[in-house]
């Protein structure tokens, strides 16, 4: 066997070896991106929840958000990334500039139980808030809350890393919709009447409800993202206390009004008010002046004063 033939044989061997390594790596990468349907207990619970509530009773944006995230988890919607490729961390945004994670991390979930609890929460909050705001404004609210919660998460991670002099906070990665849900929780607490709320079986003052839930969930699920949940609360407070609300109102004012089904437009009808009047009646038929919108807002804000 000549020296030249030996060189060629070694060349073909090395070429075949590198080709095999590349093929194996490519196939593993492809498998990582494939989402195999996992119908576990969480999916069964979610299906049962939707059946009991009735999908036809859900407002359109709420329904779209639930169905979309469920199809994404099941792999029916199969994007070119793995769920942990888009998890949110301070490092990925500030240093690697992977800005897609600001949105994509919120719509991914670690497992079916994680998905179930978030979607069950979205059912309740979406029904209340989408009917109050209308579908168009609620959609804009979800998008802005998602971005704001993610940016707040990055900011808190950076502050923690600097204040505690440890870089580990910048590398903590989070996925899931729960941060946005905590922001929505602040809104539902703000709009609902009542001085107290039930939080996982405990009766707490309304203004402390989201903080109690933040602590209780962290105790029950230690691996839950405390910073992500806290970010959602801060975003919700930024809305009810004014700054973020004005920004969203300006954005909504710039968007052309879309005609939506009457059932999903915001309603300003008071349950006990007389049509065509600005008064309320008690059982004796006596008429009382109805509070103005600003008075109602001030009463709600009073519940958030510490």
C-alpha positions as a Python dict, from the first residue, in 0.01 Angstrom:
ca = {
    (1, 'X'): (0, 0, 0),
    (2, 'X'): (154, 330, -110),
    (3, 'X'): (197, 630, 115),
    (4, 'X'): (-57, 822, -96),
    (5, 'X'): (-324, 557, -57),
    (6, 'X'): (-265, 555, 320),
    (7, 'X'): (-315, 933, 331),
    (8, 'X'): (-638, 906, 132),
    (9, 'X'): (-769, 623, 351),
    (10, 'X'): (-699, 828, 664),
    (11, 'X'): (-861, 1132, 506),
    (12, 'X'): (-1179, 939, 425),
    (13, 'X'): (-1182, 790, 774),
    (14, 'X'): (-1144, 1130, 944),
    (15, 'X'): (-1403, 1285, 709),
    (16, 'X'): (-1652, 1007, 787),
    (17, 'X'): (-1586, 1046, 1161),
    (18, 'X'): (-1650, 1423, 1157),
    (19, 'X'): (-1958, 1373, 942),
    (20, 'X'): (-2097, 1122, 1194),
    (21, 'X'): (-2027, 1359, 1485),
    (22, 'X'): (-2201, 1645, 1302),
    (23, 'X'): (-2499, 1424, 1211),
    (24, 'X'): (-2538, 1301, 1570),
    (25, 'X'): (-2519, 1659, 1703),
    (26, 'X'): (-2770, 1782, 1446),
    (27, 'X'): (-3014, 1502, 1522),
    (28, 'X'): (-2986, 1564, 1898),
    (29, 'X'): (-3044, 1936, 1842),
    (30, 'X'): (-3347, 1857, 1629),
    (31, 'X'): (-3483, 1621, 1894),
    (32, 'X'): (-3437, 1892, 2157),
    (33, 'X'): (-3653, 2124, 1952),
    (34, 'X'): (-3924, 1865, 1896),
    (35, 'X'): (-4199, 1885, 2155),
    (36, 'X'): (-4357, 1552, 2219),
    (37, 'X'): (-4716, 1569, 2346),
    (38, 'X'): (-4724, 1497, 2721),
    (39, 'X'): (-5074, 1423, 2844),
    (40, 'X'): (-5013, 1405, 3217),
    (41, 'X'): (-5221, 1496, 3519),
    (42, 'X'): (-5182, 1869, 3452),
    (43, 'X'): (-5328, 1841, 3103),
    (44, 'X'): (-5620, 1633, 3231),
    (45, 'X'): (-5689, 1889, 3504),
    (46, 'X'): (-5676, 2173, 3251),
    (47, 'X'): (-5914, 1991, 3016),
    (48, 'X'): (-6151, 1930, 3309),
    (49, 'X'): (-6130, 2296, 3411),
    (50, 'X'): (-6209, 2417, 3059),
    (51, 'X'): (-6498, 2171, 3032),
    (52, 'X'): (-6650, 2293, 3360),
    (53, 'X'): (-6606, 2660, 3275),
    (54, 'X'): (-6712, 2617, 2912),
    (55, 'X'): (-6479, 2738, 2640),
    (56, 'X'): (-6765, 2928, 2479),
    (57, 'X'): (-6793, 3142, 2793),
    (58, 'X'): (-6432, 3265, 2776),
    (59, 'X'): (-6361, 3603, 2615),
    (60, 'X'): (-6162, 3574, 2288),
    (61, 'X'): (-5820, 3706, 2398),
    (62, 'X'): (-5825, 3497, 2717),
    (63, 'X'): (-5923, 3188, 2518),
    (64, 'X'): (-5654, 3256, 2256),
    (65, 'X'): (-5385, 3297, 2523),
    (66, 'X'): (-5483, 2970, 2693),
    (67, 'X'): (-5515, 2766, 2373),
    (68, 'X'): (-5196, 2913, 2226),
    (69, 'X'): (-4980, 2833, 2529),
    (70, 'X'): (-5131, 2486, 2556),
    (71, 'X'): (-5064, 2404, 2190),
    (72, 'X'): (-4710, 2538, 2229),
    (73, 'X'): (-4649, 2314, 2530),
    (74, 'X'): (-4790, 2008, 2354),
    (75, 'X'): (-4574, 2067, 2047),
    (76, 'X'): (-4865, 2117, 1810),
    (77, 'X'): (-4714, 2460, 1765),
    (78, 'X'): (-4348, 2362, 1718),
    (79, 'X'): (-4116, 2667, 1703),
    (80, 'X'): (-3744, 2647, 1621),
    (81, 'X'): (-3633, 2666, 1985),
    (82, 'X'): (-3645, 2456, 2298),
    (83, 'X'): (-3837, 2600, 2595),
    (84, 'X'): (-3517, 2645, 2796),
    (85, 'X'): (-3346, 2816, 2502),
    (86, 'X'): (-3564, 3121, 2576),
    (87, 'X'): (-3573, 3126, 2957),
    (88, 'X'): (-3533, 3475, 3100),
    (89, 'X'): (-3221, 3584, 3288),
    (90, 'X'): (-3043, 3911, 3349),
    (91, 'X'): (-2735, 3778, 3174),
    (92, 'X'): (-2920, 3675, 2856),
    (93, 'X'): (-3071, 4024, 2814),
    (94, 'X'): (-2800, 4263, 2940),
    (95, 'X'): (-2495, 4082, 2805),
    (96, 'X'): (-2610, 3854, 2524),
    (97, 'X'): (-2885, 4089, 2396),
    (98, 'X'): (-3128, 3802, 2337),
    (99, 'X'): (-3432, 4028, 2352),
    (100, 'X'): (-3676, 3767, 2218),
    (101, 'X'): (-3670, 3614, 2566),
    (102, 'X'): (-3858, 3913, 2704),
    (103, 'X'): (-4171, 3773, 2541),
    (104, 'X'): (-4103, 3407, 2464),
    (105, 'X'): (-4000, 3314, 2819),
    (106, 'X'): (-4346, 3408, 2947),
    (107, 'X'): (-4536, 3172, 2716),
    (108, 'X'): (-4321, 2864, 2785),
    (109, 'X'): (-4381, 2627, 3077),
    (110, 'X'): (-4162, 2373, 3253),
    (111, 'X'): (-4422, 2095, 3279),
    (112, 'X'): (-4795, 2028, 3250),
    (113, 'X'): (-4867, 2105, 3618),
    (114, 'X'): (-4694, 2441, 3577),
    (115, 'X'): (-4910, 2505, 3269),
    (116, 'X'): (-5230, 2396, 3445),
    (117, 'X'): (-5195, 2627, 3744),
    (118, 'X'): (-5110, 2926, 3525),
    (119, 'X'): (-5391, 2867, 3277),
    (120, 'X'): (-5646, 2802, 3554),
    (121, 'X'): (-5545, 3136, 3705),
    (122, 'X'): (-5569, 3306, 3366),
    (123, 'X'): (-5924, 3174, 3319),
    (124, 'X'): (-6042, 3353, 3633),
    (125, 'X'): (-5850, 3675, 3581),
    (126, 'X'): (-5916, 3691, 3207),
    (127, 'X'): (-6291, 3651, 3247),
    (128, 'X'): (-6301, 3942, 3490),
    (129, 'X'): (-6053, 4183, 3330),
    (130, 'X'): (-6126, 4127, 2961),
    (131, 'X'): (-6494, 4197, 3014),
    (132, 'X'): (-6402, 4508, 3209),
    (133, 'X'): (-6147, 4649, 2962),
    (134, 'X'): (-6269, 4502, 2635),
    (135, 'X'): (-6072, 4253, 2425),
    (136, 'X'): (-5852, 4503, 2241),
    (137, 'X'): (-5732, 4682, 2553),
    (138, 'X'): (-5690, 4354, 2739),
    (139, 'X'): (-5467, 4223, 2458),
    (140, 'X'): (-5253, 4538, 2473),
    (141, 'X'): (-5248, 4505, 2852),
    (142, 'X'): (-5115, 4148, 2830),
    (143, 'X'): (-4840, 4244, 2584),
    (144, 'X'): (-4728, 4548, 2787),
    (145, 'X'): (-4746, 4355, 3115),
    (146, 'X'): (-4536, 4074, 2966),
    (147, 'X'): (-4265, 4315, 2851),
    (148, 'X'): (-4277, 4521, 3171),
    (149, 'X'): (-4262, 4214, 3396),
    (150, 'X'): (-3964, 4073, 3204),
    (151, 'X'): (-3778, 4405, 3212),
    (152, 'X'): (-3849, 4441, 3584),
    (153, 'X'): (-3718, 4087, 3638),
    (154, 'X'): (-3393, 4178, 3460),
    (155, 'X'): (-3364, 4498, 3663),
    (156, 'X'): (-3418, 4318, 3996),
    (157, 'X'): (-3166, 4049, 3900),
    (158, 'X'): (-2906, 4316, 3826),
    (159, 'X'): (-2978, 4503, 4151),
    (160, 'X'): (-2954, 4180, 4353),
    (161, 'X'): (-2626, 4084, 4185),
    (162, 'X'): (-2476, 4428, 4253),
    (163, 'X'): (-2611, 4467, 4607),
    (164, 'X'): (-2518, 4117, 4724),
    (165, 'X'): (-2199, 4101, 4517),
    (166, 'X'): (-2286, 3767, 4357),
    (167, 'X'): (-2330, 3703, 3986),
    (168, 'X'): (-2556, 3401, 4040),
    (169, 'X'): (-2868, 3619, 4033),
    (170, 'X'): (-2787, 3723, 3677),
    (171, 'X'): (-2781, 3360, 3567),
    (172, 'X'): (-3108, 3252, 3729),
    (173, 'X'): (-3336, 3158, 3442),
    (174, 'X'): (-3717, 3164, 3456),
    (175, 'X'): (-4003, 3063, 3229),
    (176, 'X'): (-4379, 3082, 3268),
    (177, 'X'): (-4673, 3319, 3268),
    (178, 'X'): (-4700, 3356, 3645),
    (179, 'X'): (-4527, 3695, 3659),
    (180, 'X'): (-4792, 3842, 3430),
    (181, 'X'): (-5062, 3668, 3636),
    (182, 'X'): (-4935, 3836, 3953),
    (183, 'X'): (-4966, 4171, 3775),
    (184, 'X'): (-5324, 4082, 3676),
    (185, 'X'): (-5390, 3971, 4035),
    (186, 'X'): (-5312, 4324, 4154),
    (187, 'X'): (-5571, 4457, 3908),
    (188, 'X'): (-5845, 4211, 4006),
    (189, 'X'): (-5787, 4289, 4374),
    (190, 'X'): (-5799, 4660, 4295),
    (191, 'X'): (-6127, 4640, 4102),
    (192, 'X'): (-6309, 4391, 4324),
    (193, 'X'): (-6504, 4520, 4621),
    (194, 'X'): (-6443, 4394, 4971),
    (195, 'X'): (-6191, 4468, 5243),
    (196, 'X'): (-6062, 4109, 5267),
    (197, 'X'): (-5964, 3830, 5029),
    (198, 'X'): (-5916, 3455, 5059),
    (199, 'X'): (-5561, 3347, 4971),
    (200, 'X'): (-5511, 2970, 4977),
    (201, 'X'): (-5758, 2936, 5264),
    (202, 'X'): (-5638, 3239, 5462),
    (203, 'X'): (-5838, 3558, 5504),
    (204, 'X'): (-5614, 3862, 5452),
    (205, 'X'): (-5679, 4234, 5398),
    (206, 'X'): (-5724, 4317, 5030),
    (207, 'X'): (-5414, 4537, 5010),
    (208, 'X'): (-5196, 4251, 5137),
    (209, 'X'): (-5354, 3975, 4925),
    (210, 'X'): (-5090, 3965, 4649),
    (211, 'X'): (-4806, 3984, 4904),
    (212, 'X'): (-4954, 3697, 5102),
    (213, 'X'): (-4988, 3491, 4784),
    (214, 'X'): (-4627, 3571, 4693),
    (215, 'X'): (-4503, 3428, 5024),
    (216, 'X'): (-4741, 3131, 5039),
    (217, 'X'): (-4657, 3015, 4684),
    (218, 'X'): (-4284, 3042, 4761),
    (219, 'X'): (-4335, 2820, 5068),
    (220, 'X'): (-4546, 2565, 4879),
    (221, 'X'): (-4327, 2568, 4567),
    (222, 'X'): (-3971, 2663, 4670),
    (223, 'X'): (-3845, 2639, 4311),
    (224, 'X'): (-4093, 2904, 4193),
    (225, 'X'): (-3935, 3227, 4071),
    (226, 'X'): (-3969, 3470, 4361),
    (227, 'X'): (-3812, 3750, 4155),
    (228, 'X'): (-4048, 3679, 3864),
    (229, 'X'): (-4356, 3693, 4088),
    (230, 'X'): (-4232, 4006, 4265),
    (231, 'X'): (-4176, 4168, 3925),
    (232, 'X'): (-4539, 4103, 3835),
    (233, 'X'): (-4662, 4263, 4158),
    (234, 'X'): (-4452, 4574, 4096),
    (235, 'X'): (-4587, 4603, 3741),
    (236, 'X'): (-4945, 4567, 3865),
    (237, 'X'): (-4889, 4837, 4126),
    (238, 'X'): (-4735, 5063, 3860),
    (239, 'X'): (-5065, 5029, 3672),
    (240, 'X'): (-5313, 5087, 3955),
    (241, 'X'): (-5109, 5373, 4098),
    (242, 'X'): (-5095, 5555, 3765),
    (243, 'X'): (-4775, 5560, 3557),
    (244, 'X'): (-4822, 5244, 3355),
    (245, 'X'): (-5195, 5302, 3319),
    (246, 'X'): (-5133, 5633, 3140),
    (247, 'X'): (-4889, 5466, 2900),
    (248, 'X'): (-5136, 5189, 2815),
    (249, 'X'): (-5420, 5441, 2775),
    (250, 'X'): (-5207, 5640, 2528),
    (251, 'X'): (-5127, 5324, 2329),
    (252, 'X'): (-5491, 5221, 2325),
    (253, 'X'): (-5585, 5570, 2206),
    (254, 'X'): (-5351, 5532, 1910),
    (255, 'X'): (-5503, 5201, 1800),
    (256, 'X'): (-5815, 5218, 1580),
    (257, 'X'): (-6128, 5105, 1763),
    (258, 'X'): (-6230, 4753, 1664),
    (259, 'X'): (-6589, 4634, 1676),
    (260, 'X'): (-6613, 4345, 1920),
    (261, 'X'): (-6904, 4133, 2039),
    (262, 'X'): (-7117, 4322, 2288),
    (263, 'X'): (-7054, 4065, 2561),
    (264, 'X'): (-6683, 4142, 2556),
    (265, 'X'): (-6693, 4521, 2550),
    (266, 'X'): (-6620, 4697, 2877),
    (267, 'X'): (-6934, 4760, 3078),
    (268, 'X'): (-6985, 5062, 3297),
    (269, 'X'): (-7336, 4966, 3417),
    (270, 'X'): (-7383, 4960, 3791),
    (271, 'X'): (-7589, 4669, 3914),
    (272, 'X'): (-7832, 4871, 4123),
    (273, 'X'): (-7844, 5190, 3920),
    (274, 'X'): (-8151, 5318, 3737),
    (275, 'X'): (-8112, 5341, 3361),
    (276, 'X'): (-8080, 5700, 3248),
    (277, 'X'): (-8004, 5834, 3594),
    (278, 'X'): (-7699, 5890, 3807),
    (279, 'X'): (-7837, 5746, 4128),
    (280, 'X'): (-7871, 5424, 4326),
    (281, 'X'): (-8168, 5298, 4524),
    (282, 'X'): (-8189, 5097, 4842),
    (283, 'X'): (-8473, 4866, 4947),
    (284, 'X'): (-8688, 5157, 5063),
    (285, 'X'): (-8686, 5319, 4720),
    (286, 'X'): (-8473, 5610, 4839),
    (287, 'X'): (-8238, 5746, 4576),
    (288, 'X'): (-7874, 5824, 4650),
    (289, 'X'): (-7614, 6000, 4430),
    (290, 'X'): (-7389, 5756, 4250),
    (291, 'X'): (-7015, 5816, 4310),
    (292, 'X'): (-6819, 5952, 4018),
    (293, 'X'): (-6553, 5745, 3844),
    (294, 'X'): (-6279, 5945, 4018),
    (295, 'X'): (-6437, 5886, 4360),
    (296, 'X'): (-6454, 5512, 4293),
    (297, 'X'): (-6088, 5516, 4185),
    (298, 'X'): (-5981, 5702, 4500),
    (299, 'X'): (-6166, 5452, 4719),
    (300, 'X'): (-5986, 5165, 4548),
    (301, 'X'): (-5649, 5338, 4577),
    (302, 'X'): (-5715, 5385, 4947),
    (303, 'X'): (-5697, 5007, 4988),
    (304, 'X'): (-5337, 5018, 4862),
    (305, 'X'): (-5221, 5288, 5103),
    (306, 'X'): (-4991, 5149, 5371),
}
